[in-house]
Amino acid sequence: QVQLVESGGGLVQPGGSLRLSCVVSRSIFSTLTMAWYRQAPGKQRELVASINSGGGTNYEDSVKGRFAISRDNAKETVFLQMNSLRPEDTAVYSCNAKLYRLNYWGQGTQVTVSP
């Protein structure tokens, strides 16, 4: 099974920045579509950003212009740079890998945006 390990979450003030990382310990990383999801208490999990094997990206409307997803295939890592963070960004952020119909999930990392 594909292993995903997230890091980089924490507590940040509104307007601050964080960079999340997700390491995928498989040599097939470059073929995977990678994504970041988030789930806040009492809310459904939502797609934040995705990046396909060709580098194409997609963003949820509320984070567009503030967040940037990228990947380093040599390091088998996907990143989520989060700028201008808002309290409503508070959630558990999870890394996702897709291979055809298969989905793999990381453990999640908590992001809290609060004064």
Summary of the structure (lengths in Angstrom):
residues: 115
radius of gyration: 13.3
end to end distance: 39.4
largest distance: 41.3
contacts: 339
relative contact order: 0.32
helix: 8%
strand: 53%
